[in-house]
């Protein structure tokens, strides 16, 4: 899930981890997956937009981080960085 938070002074990494952890702790049975319970991967980006920043840019960066989280074994949170791109 790409995470979008548009607020000042928010610890996005902590928020993403809290959400991921809360889903895991629900212990929802996952009958057809590799894991016995539903898990969640989160990709997020933290940036200060300027006049040229588009919504598409936010989405693409968060999506890139999401796929990195899935590649790292799922059930984790990854922030977009230039290394993730």
Buried (B, 14 or more C-beta within 10 A) or exposed (E): BBBEEEEEEEEBBEBBBEBBEEBBEEEEEEEEEEEEBBBBBBBBBBEEEEEEEEEEEBEBBBBBBBBBBBEEEEBBBBBBEEEBE
